[in-house]
Amino acid sequence: MLKSTPLLQNTSAAGMVKLWAQRYVPDLSILSANQGQFNVSEVIQAASLEGRTQTVGKLQRLLQTSCELAGIKTNILFSYIPNVVNLSEAGNIARSAVRVYEKVLDIYQQQSSPIVAQEAQLQAGEALPQWVRQAIELPDIQQLALKLEPELLQLQEQHLLTQDQRSRGFLSTHFHLSTKQILNRLTLPEQVLLSPYFKFIEEQVCIPWQRVCAAAAQHPGDSPTLALVEQLLPQAEEIALAVYHRCVEQYPHYQSYRGNLSESGVAASTLRDLNMFQGYLWLCVLEKSLDAVEQELLPLCQMVFPSVEVKGEFVESILQLLFETILTRVDSEQKFWVKSYTLAIQQIFTNFEANLK
């Protein structure tokens, strides 16, 4: 859940903010996937004022249509729930979502690069030159969070106002599919540049990275707790992928309402959830409290997972795999300490379905 969270300006918070921002570095590997290299000038052109203006102009004409198409697909996915959202609720959500997208596009256009494109070929895996990083980097992550907060809080409020709790799964799915529809209308360089903004807003409403940074500010720079989180937070995506692949191997026939684990949409939501669980784990560790899991994460999972037929035993199994993977990446002293939190969270999720509200 997104909460307005001011950050203290100290060394501990600043270090964690840098790690948070690294999650949204544009991934250029998609451009070199076929030929092993790509033309840097294409990326820089897309990042220029002219390129970003063209991207924004293209999407402004397509926002409404993309959201409507996503709504149709979501209705098909959730057709087994009668009247999951009424027309008034759906309209309010759509308007709030469009405002989020419009704000993102406004910020994106303002970040245009003054650097003139240079003809160059970059090999896959080759380090980015500084001039390329300057051209494609996102704005300061704290400023981005601050600028988007009003629209995201309003969108979240519309989610919470829905009468049927199961509809929150519908709404988050609608938002995810809207983003997919929008990105599909773009060229590869445009997708690479804009995807991190959309990833940021999707994570901002469900993963408490900003609150992790705020909690870090309460620890001295030499805190072992802080060092542990700084060590593992950059590994979050890698850990999520490793756990996801183990799940696919161990549960080849597992099926939710949206499909099996190999379906692209299910894979994306599973990876997001694995990152979400990690975010809440590190928030609990830094706050020295399980309140965030008990009061936010568990109720959220109880509302959303049953609506897409994610079984309680699967949630418990995936948590077990996740925590096992995390514990293999810490030393023996850290393991004893972190395990007290992982065991406590697993206990909270025990009998998940039996405790549905």
C-alpha beads as a LAMMPS data file, in Angstrom:
LAMMPS data file: protein, C-alpha beads

357 atoms
356 bonds

1 atom types
1 bond types

-500.0 500.0 xlo xhi
-500.0 500.0 ylo yhi
-500.0 500.0 zlo zhi

Masses

1 110.0

Atoms # bond

1 1 1 0.000 0.000 0.000
2 1 1 1.231 3.480 -0.884
3 1 1 1.591 5.861 2.034
4 1 1 2.859 9.427 1.931
5 1 1 6.360 8.921 3.321
6 1 1 8.802 11.823 3.685
7 1 1 12.463 10.834 3.666
8 1 1 15.033 12.159 6.094
9 1 1 18.136 13.458 4.372
10 1 1 20.941 11.465 5.980
11 1 1 23.630 9.093 4.754
12 1 1 21.699 5.917 5.543
13 1 1 18.618 7.032 3.629
14 1 1 20.654 8.399 0.722
15 1 1 22.425 5.071 0.220
16 1 1 19.146 3.169 0.186
17 1 1 17.571 5.659 -2.221
18 1 1 20.400 5.011 -4.692
19 1 1 19.682 1.281 -4.527
20 1 1 15.969 1.966 -5.015
21 1 1 16.688 4.095 -8.094
22 1 1 18.794 1.322 -9.646
23 1 1 15.618 -0.721 -10.096
24 1 1 14.512 1.686 -12.819
25 1 1 17.593 1.906 -15.013
26 1 1 16.465 1.396 -18.643
27 1 1 17.228 -2.110 -19.888
28 1 1 18.956 -1.819 -23.242
29 1 1 19.408 -5.571 -23.643
30 1 1 16.089 -5.807 -25.502
31 1 1 17.632 -3.761 -28.321
32 1 1 20.563 -6.122 -28.772
33 1 1 18.681 -9.384 -28.311
34 1 1 18.577 -10.225 -32.016
35 1 1 21.881 -9.008 -33.403
36 1 1 24.076 -8.686 -30.314
37 1 1 24.449 -4.917 -30.760
38 1 1 22.356 -1.822 -31.304
39 1 1 22.661 1.677 -32.664
40 1 1 23.061 4.097 -29.777
41 1 1 21.889 7.003 -31.910
42 1 1 18.384 5.476 -32.118
43 1 1 18.103 5.531 -28.332
44 1 1 19.427 9.075 -28.063
45 1 1 17.040 10.257 -30.768
46 1 1 14.107 8.739 -28.888
47 1 1 15.390 10.432 -25.694
48 1 1 15.636 13.872 -27.310
49 1 1 12.975 16.548 -26.908
50 1 1 11.711 15.839 -30.404
51 1 1 11.665 12.079 -29.831
52 1 1 9.911 12.287 -26.477
53 1 1 7.392 14.791 -27.839
54 1 1 6.556 12.346 -30.631
55 1 1 6.193 9.495 -28.125
56 1 1 3.934 11.516 -25.848
57 1 1 1.831 12.796 -28.755
58 1 1 1.354 9.257 -30.010
59 1 1 0.272 7.949 -26.605
60 1 1 -2.003 10.838 -25.682
61 1 1 -4.205 9.866 -28.603
62 1 1 -4.218 6.224 -27.531
63 1 1 -4.646 6.387 -23.744
64 1 1 -8.408 6.084 -23.712
65 1 1 -8.481 3.312 -26.308
66 1 1 -5.704 1.366 -24.574
67 1 1 -7.492 1.539 -21.219
68 1 1 -10.755 0.416 -22.824
69 1 1 -9.084 -2.564 -24.514
70 1 1 -7.452 -3.500 -21.218
71 1 1 -10.871 -3.278 -19.576
72 1 1 -12.337 -5.709 -22.101
73 1 1 -9.522 -8.214 -21.508
74 1 1 -9.841 -7.859 -17.745
75 1 1 -13.599 -8.421 -17.917
76 1 1 -12.968 -11.654 -19.800
77 1 1 -10.457 -12.803 -17.165
78 1 1 -12.841 -11.992 -14.332
79 1 1 -16.092 -13.023 -16.039
80 1 1 -16.631 -15.720 -13.405
81 1 1 -17.323 -12.966 -10.796
82 1 1 -20.755 -11.432 -11.508
83 1 1 -20.810 -7.625 -11.471
84 1 1 -17.277 -7.428 -10.072
85 1 1 -17.311 -3.649 -10.576
86 1 1 -20.220 -1.388 -11.395
87 1 1 -20.110 1.191 -14.152
88 1 1 -19.594 4.103 -11.780
89 1 1 -16.626 2.446 -10.068
90 1 1 -15.104 1.430 -13.392
91 1 1 -15.436 4.970 -14.720
92 1 1 -13.801 6.486 -11.652
93 1 1 -10.918 4.032 -11.831
94 1 1 -10.411 4.667 -15.537
95 1 1 -10.307 8.437 -15.037
96 1 1 -7.825 8.108 -12.175
97 1 1 -5.624 5.764 -14.215
98 1 1 -5.622 8.123 -17.201
99 1 1 -4.515 10.976 -14.920
100 1 1 -1.602 8.849 -13.696
101 1 1 -0.540 8.090 -17.256
102 1 1 -0.872 11.734 -18.279
103 1 1 1.292 12.831 -15.359
104 1 1 3.917 10.201 -16.195
105 1 1 4.013 11.338 -19.817
106 1 1 4.355 14.963 -18.732
107 1 1 7.348 14.084 -16.528
108 1 1 8.804 11.875 -19.272
109 1 1 8.664 14.686 -21.823
110 1 1 10.343 17.110 -19.414
111 1 1 13.312 14.744 -19.057
112 1 1 14.407 15.148 -22.688
113 1 1 18.151 14.960 -23.243
114 1 1 20.098 17.965 -24.548
115 1 1 22.824 15.650 -25.833
116 1 1 23.173 15.351 -29.614
117 1 1 22.959 11.800 -30.909
118 1 1 26.284 10.192 -31.742
119 1 1 26.635 7.379 -34.223
120 1 1 27.909 4.349 -32.333
121 1 1 27.333 0.636 -32.023
122 1 1 27.225 -0.876 -28.542
123 1 1 27.845 -4.569 -28.033
124 1 1 25.545 -6.610 -25.799
125 1 1 26.803 -6.460 -22.216
126 1 1 29.126 -3.532 -22.914
127 1 1 29.126 -0.797 -20.271
128 1 1 27.164 2.299 -21.203
129 1 1 29.202 5.431 -21.904
130 1 1 28.491 8.302 -19.515
131 1 1 26.906 10.395 -22.265
132 1 1 24.376 7.619 -22.945
133 1 1 23.500 7.271 -19.262
134 1 1 22.919 11.015 -19.027
135 1 1 20.567 10.862 -21.994
136 1 1 18.340 8.028 -20.779
137 1 1 18.383 8.223 -16.988
138 1 1 15.188 8.851 -15.040
139 1 1 14.738 11.973 -12.915
140 1 1 15.714 11.949 -9.245
141 1 1 13.699 9.083 -7.771
142 1 1 12.513 11.090 -4.769
143 1 1 11.304 13.910 -6.997
144 1 1 9.566 11.398 -9.271
145 1 1 7.795 9.885 -6.257
146 1 1 6.776 13.323 -5.007
147 1 1 5.386 14.452 -8.366
148 1 1 3.356 11.269 -8.896
149 1 1 2.143 10.843 -5.324
150 1 1 -1.143 12.840 -5.616
151 1 1 -2.317 10.913 -8.688
152 1 1 -1.245 7.541 -7.275
153 1 1 -2.936 8.185 -3.932
154 1 1 -6.119 9.133 -5.764
155 1 1 -5.963 5.943 -7.854
156 1 1 -5.393 3.898 -4.712
157 1 1 -8.355 5.598 -3.035
158 1 1 -10.586 4.556 -5.941
159 1 1 -9.412 0.973 -5.458
160 1 1 -10.291 1.104 -1.765
161 1 1 -13.734 2.567 -2.433
162 1 1 -14.934 -0.385 -4.478
163 1 1 -17.785 -2.300 -2.872
164 1 1 -16.582 -5.802 -3.738
165 1 1 -13.183 -6.580 -2.206
166 1 1 -12.529 -9.093 -4.971
167 1 1 -12.648 -6.236 -7.464
168 1 1 -9.266 -4.999 -6.271
169 1 1 -7.700 -7.912 -8.103
170 1 1 -9.710 -6.830 -11.149
171 1 1 -8.503 -3.246 -10.853
172 1 1 -4.807 -4.020 -10.435
173 1 1 -5.022 -6.407 -13.394
174 1 1 -6.717 -3.704 -15.454
175 1 1 -3.914 -1.271 -14.642
176 1 1 -1.236 -3.824 -15.561
177 1 1 -2.923 -4.659 -18.876
178 1 1 -3.378 -0.960 -19.674
179 1 1 0.370 -0.466 -19.340
180 1 1 0.992 -3.435 -21.606
181 1 1 -1.425 -2.072 -24.209
182 1 1 0.291 1.326 -24.139
183 1 1 3.825 -0.031 -24.462
184 1 1 2.810 -2.269 -27.366
185 1 1 2.091 0.876 -29.409
186 1 1 5.726 2.048 -29.168
187 1 1 8.975 1.336 -30.975
188 1 1 11.603 -0.681 -29.102
189 1 1 13.716 2.384 -28.172
190 1 1 10.585 4.124 -26.896
191 1 1 9.612 1.050 -24.856
192 1 1 13.080 0.874 -23.314
193 1 1 12.947 4.520 -22.240
194 1 1 9.352 4.615 -20.986
195 1 1 9.073 1.154 -19.372
196 1 1 10.989 2.149 -16.211
197 1 1 8.461 4.924 -15.519
198 1 1 5.579 2.462 -15.747
199 1 1 7.482 -0.080 -13.665
200 1 1 7.984 2.632 -11.044
201 1 1 4.288 3.500 -10.758
202 1 1 3.235 -0.153 -10.655
203 1 1 5.703 -0.899 -7.866
204 1 1 5.011 2.338 -6.020
205 1 1 1.431 1.332 -5.224
206 1 1 2.222 -2.200 -4.031
207 1 1 5.894 -2.435 -2.939
208 1 1 7.065 -0.271 -0.018
209 1 1 10.525 0.620 -1.368
210 1 1 10.085 4.270 -0.380
211 1 1 9.199 3.237 3.160
212 1 1 12.242 0.944 3.236
213 1 1 14.355 4.027 2.479
214 1 1 12.566 5.999 5.196
215 1 1 13.136 3.192 7.713
216 1 1 16.822 3.066 6.742
217 1 1 17.166 6.656 7.906
218 1 1 16.576 5.464 11.480
219 1 1 19.755 3.357 11.423
220 1 1 23.344 4.572 11.809
221 1 1 25.629 4.176 8.827
222 1 1 27.515 1.287 10.458
223 1 1 24.357 -0.651 11.366
224 1 1 24.596 -4.402 10.557
225 1 1 20.863 -4.333 9.828
226 1 1 21.317 -1.573 7.285
227 1 1 24.273 -3.383 5.708
228 1 1 22.196 -6.545 5.324
229 1 1 19.378 -4.774 3.491
230 1 1 21.845 -2.841 1.329
231 1 1 23.410 -6.178 0.395
232 1 1 20.179 -7.934 -0.561
233 1 1 17.939 -5.209 -1.976
234 1 1 19.968 -4.981 -5.236
235 1 1 19.523 -8.750 -5.595
236 1 1 15.723 -8.574 -5.402
237 1 1 15.086 -9.080 -9.134
238 1 1 17.641 -11.892 -9.343
239 1 1 16.131 -13.595 -6.296
240 1 1 12.611 -13.249 -7.714
241 1 1 13.685 -14.810 -11.012
242 1 1 15.439 -17.691 -9.273
243 1 1 12.376 -18.436 -7.142
244 1 1 10.036 -18.114 -10.118
245 1 1 12.041 -20.683 -12.111
246 1 1 12.024 -23.058 -9.127
247 1 1 8.245 -22.672 -8.927
248 1 1 7.858 -23.497 -12.623
249 1 1 9.947 -26.644 -12.118
250 1 1 8.203 -27.765 -8.938
251 1 1 4.652 -26.875 -10.027
252 1 1 4.530 -27.567 -13.790
253 1 1 0.777 -28.204 -13.688
254 1 1 -0.182 -25.389 -11.330
255 1 1 -3.081 -23.361 -12.707
256 1 1 -4.654 -20.105 -11.513
257 1 1 -7.616 -18.479 -13.225
258 1 1 -5.223 -16.460 -15.421
259 1 1 -3.321 -19.531 -16.607
260 1 1 -0.247 -21.545 -15.691
261 1 1 3.005 -20.162 -14.356
262 1 1 4.587 -20.028 -17.823
263 1 1 1.958 -17.619 -19.180
264 1 1 3.561 -14.200 -19.684
265 1 1 0.948 -12.347 -17.633
266 1 1 1.129 -14.839 -14.760
267 1 1 4.937 -14.745 -14.874
268 1 1 4.938 -10.926 -14.656
269 1 1 2.508 -10.836 -11.725
270 1 1 4.388 -13.629 -9.923
271 1 1 7.683 -11.770 -10.241
272 1 1 6.035 -8.574 -9.011
273 1 1 4.594 -10.426 -6.005
274 1 1 7.991 -11.963 -5.197
275 1 1 9.510 -8.481 -5.211
276 1 1 6.611 -7.274 -3.056
277 1 1 7.235 -9.964 -0.435
278 1 1 10.911 -8.988 -0.345
279 1 1 10.040 -5.314 0.055
280 1 1 7.818 -6.065 3.039
281 1 1 10.424 -8.381 4.573
282 1 1 13.096 -5.665 4.519
283 1 1 10.623 -3.077 5.789
284 1 1 9.897 -5.322 8.783
285 1 1 13.600 -5.902 9.371
286 1 1 14.410 -2.186 9.350
287 1 1 11.369 -1.237 11.430
288 1 1 11.921 -4.190 13.798
289 1 1 8.209 -4.885 13.567
290 1 1 5.825 -7.221 11.727
291 1 1 3.026 -4.650 11.645
292 1 1 3.350 -3.953 7.907
293 1 1 2.904 -7.644 7.052
294 1 1 0.079 -8.234 9.513
295 1 1 -1.860 -5.048 8.788
296 1 1 -1.195 -4.556 5.054
297 1 1 0.386 -7.460 3.188
298 1 1 -1.725 -10.296 4.588
299 1 1 -5.080 -8.476 4.121
300 1 1 -4.046 -7.481 0.581
301 1 1 -3.197 -11.072 -0.334
302 1 1 -6.426 -12.296 1.237
303 1 1 -8.389 -9.921 -0.982
304 1 1 -6.562 -10.386 -4.262
305 1 1 -5.260 -13.958 -4.503
306 1 1 -8.580 -15.804 -4.108
307 1 1 -10.106 -13.655 -6.865
308 1 1 -7.684 -15.173 -9.385
309 1 1 -7.787 -18.657 -7.809
310 1 1 -4.301 -18.558 -6.287
311 1 1 -4.466 -21.280 -3.647
312 1 1 -3.334 -20.761 -0.080
313 1 1 -0.986 -23.737 -0.155
314 1 1 0.761 -22.252 -3.195
315 1 1 1.250 -18.926 -1.385
316 1 1 2.787 -20.765 1.558
317 1 1 5.030 -22.819 -0.755
318 1 1 6.257 -19.813 -2.713
319 1 1 7.096 -18.013 0.545
320 1 1 9.070 -21.053 1.653
321 1 1 11.047 -21.064 -1.610
322 1 1 11.616 -17.319 -1.437
323 1 1 12.937 -17.325 2.106
324 1 1 15.118 -20.378 1.459
325 1 1 16.695 -18.542 -1.471
326 1 1 17.285 -15.390 0.580
327 1 1 18.862 -17.327 3.436
328 1 1 21.400 -18.922 1.074
329 1 1 22.728 -15.425 0.352
330 1 1 23.568 -14.379 3.922
331 1 1 26.316 -15.517 6.300
332 1 1 25.653 -17.737 9.307
333 1 1 25.297 -14.866 11.781
334 1 1 22.895 -12.972 9.520
335 1 1 20.968 -16.163 8.752
336 1 1 20.071 -16.768 12.392
337 1 1 18.765 -13.231 12.717
338 1 1 16.904 -12.967 9.364
339 1 1 15.330 -16.361 9.934
340 1 1 13.433 -15.006 12.939
341 1 1 11.596 -12.657 10.566
342 1 1 11.062 -15.159 7.750
343 1 1 9.648 -17.741 10.153
344 1 1 7.357 -15.141 11.704
345 1 1 6.026 -14.089 8.290
346 1 1 5.478 -17.706 7.289
347 1 1 3.531 -18.226 10.505
348 1 1 1.347 -15.215 9.680
349 1 1 0.522 -16.779 6.319
350 1 1 -0.132 -20.247 7.786
351 1 1 -3.685 -21.404 7.083
352 1 1 -3.977 -18.552 4.593
353 1 1 -7.318 -19.652 3.168
354 1 1 -8.771 -20.582 6.548
355 1 1 -8.315 -17.011 7.730
356 1 1 -9.840 -15.265 4.708
357 1 1 -11.905 -12.293 5.750

Bonds

1 1 1 2
2 1 2 3
3 1 3 4
4 1 4 5
5 1 5 6
6 1 6 7
7 1 7 8
8 1 8 9
9 1 9 10
10 1 10 11
11 1 11 12
12 1 12 13
13 1 13 14
14 1 14 15
15 1 15 16
16 1 16 17
17 1 17 18
18 1 18 19
19 1 19 20
20 1 20 21
21 1 21 22
22 1 22 23
23 1 23 24
24 1 24 25
25 1 25 26
26 1 26 27
27 1 27 28
28 1 28 29
29 1 29 30
30 1 30 31
31 1 31 32
32 1 32 33
33 1 33 34
34 1 34 35
35 1 35 36
36 1 36 37
37 1 37 38
38 1 38 39
39 1 39 40
40 1 40 41
41 1 41 42
42 1 42 43
43 1 43 44
44 1 44 45
45 1 45 46
46 1 46 47
47 1 47 48
48 1 48 49
49 1 49 50
50 1 50 51
51 1 51 52
52 1 52 53
53 1 53 54
54 1 54 55
55 1 55 56
56 1 56 57
57 1 57 58
58 1 58 59
59 1 59 60
60 1 60 61
61 1 61 62
62 1 62 63
63 1 63 64
64 1 64 65
65 1 65 66
66 1 66 67
67 1 67 68
68 1 68 69
69 1 69 70
70 1 70 71
71 1 71 72
72 1 72 73
73 1 73 74
74 1 74 75
75 1 75 76
76 1 76 77
77 1 77 78
78 1 78 79
79 1 79 80
80 1 80 81
81 1 81 82
82 1 82 83
83 1 83 84
84 1 84 85
85 1 85 86
86 1 86 87
87 1 87 88
88 1 88 89
89 1 89 90
90 1 90 91
91 1 91 92
92 1 92 93
93 1 93 94
94 1 94 95
95 1 95 96
96 1 96 97
97 1 97 98
98 1 98 99
99 1 99 100
100 1 100 101
101 1 101 102
102 1 102 103
103 1 103 104
104 1 104 105
105 1 105 106
106 1 106 107
107 1 107 108
108 1 108 109
109 1 109 110
110 1 110 111
111 1 111 112
112 1 112 113
113 1 113 114
114 1 114 115
115 1 115 116
116 1 116 117
117 1 117 118
118 1 118 119
119 1 119 120
120 1 120 121
121 1 121 122
122 1 122 123
123 1 123 124
124 1 124 125
125 1 125 126
126 1 126 127
127 1 127 128
128 1 128 129
129 1 129 130
130 1 130 131
131 1 131 132
132 1 132 133
133 1 133 134
134 1 134 135
135 1 135 136
136 1 136 137
137 1 137 138
138 1 138 139
139 1 139 140
140 1 140 141
141 1 141 142
142 1 142 143
143 1 143 144
144 1 144 145
145 1 145 146
146 1 146 147
147 1 147 148
148 1 148 149
149 1 149 150
150 1 150 151
151 1 151 152
152 1 152 153
153 1 153 154
154 1 154 155
155 1 155 156
156 1 156 157
157 1 157 158
158 1 158 159
159 1 159 160
160 1 160 161
161 1 161 162
162 1 162 163
163 1 163 164
164 1 164 165
165 1 165 166
166 1 166 167
167 1 167 168
168 1 168 169
169 1 169 170
170 1 170 171
171 1 171 172
172 1 172 173
173 1 173 174
174 1 174 175
175 1 175 176
176 1 176 177
177 1 177 178
178 1 178 179
179 1 179 180
180 1 180 181
181 1 181 182
182 1 182 183
183 1 183 184
184 1 184 185
185 1 185 186
186 1 186 187
187 1 187 188
188 1 188 189
189 1 189 190
190 1 190 191
191 1 191 192
192 1 192 193
193 1 193 194
194 1 194 195
195 1 195 196
196 1 196 197
197 1 197 198
198 1 198 199
199 1 199 200
200 1 200 201
201 1 201 202
202 1 202 203
203 1 203 204
204 1 204 205
205 1 205 206
206 1 206 207
207 1 207 208
208 1 208 209
209 1 209 210
210 1 210 211
211 1 211 212
212 1 212 213
213 1 213 214
214 1 214 215
215 1 215 216
216 1 216 217
217 1 217 218
218 1 218 219
219 1 219 220
220 1 220 221
221 1 221 222
222 1 222 223
223 1 223 224
224 1 224 225
225 1 225 226
226 1 226 227
227 1 227 228
228 1 228 229
229 1 229 230
230 1 230 231
231 1 231 232
232 1 232 233
233 1 233 234
234 1 234 235
235 1 235 236
236 1 236 237
237 1 237 238
238 1 238 239
239 1 239 240
240 1 240 241
241 1 241 242
242 1 242 243
243 1 243 244
244 1 244 245
245 1 245 246
246 1 246 247
247 1 247 248
248 1 248 249
249 1 249 250
250 1 250 251
251 1 251 252
252 1 252 253
253 1 253 254
254 1 254 255
255 1 255 256
256 1 256 257
257 1 257 258
258 1 258 259
259 1 259 260
260 1 260 261
261 1 261 262
262 1 262 263
263 1 263 264
264 1 264 265
265 1 265 266
266 1 266 267
267 1 267 268
268 1 268 269
269 1 269 270
270 1 270 271
271 1 271 272
272 1 272 273
273 1 273 274
274 1 274 275
275 1 275 276
276 1 276 277
277 1 277 278
278 1 278 279
279 1 279 280
280 1 280 281
281 1 281 282
282 1 282 283
283 1 283 284
284 1 284 285
285 1 285 286
286 1 286 287
287 1 287 288
288 1 288 289
289 1 289 290
290 1 290 291
291 1 291 292
292 1 292 293
293 1 293 294
294 1 294 295
295 1 295 296
296 1 296 297
297 1 297 298
298 1 298 299
299 1 299 300
300 1 300 301
301 1 301 302
302 1 302 303
303 1 303 304
304 1 304 305
305 1 305 306
306 1 306 307
307 1 307 308
308 1 308 309
309 1 309 310
310 1 310 311
311 1 311 312
312 1 312 313
313 1 313 314
314 1 314 315
315 1 315 316
316 1 316 317
317 1 317 318
318 1 318 319
319 1 319 320
320 1 320 321
321 1 321 322
322 1 322 323
323 1 323 324
324 1 324 325
325 1 325 326
326 1 326 327
327 1 327 328
328 1 328 329
329 1 329 330
330 1 330 331
331 1 331 332
332 1 332 333
333 1 333 334
334 1 334 335
335 1 335 336
336 1 336 337
337 1 337 338
338 1 338 339
339 1 339 340
340 1 340 341
341 1 341 342
342 1 342 343
343 1 343 344
344 1 344 345
345 1 345 346
346 1 346 347
347 1 347 348
348 1 348 349
349 1 349 350
350 1 350 351
351 1 351 352
352 1 352 353
353 1 353 354
354 1 354 355
355 1 355 356
356 1 356 357
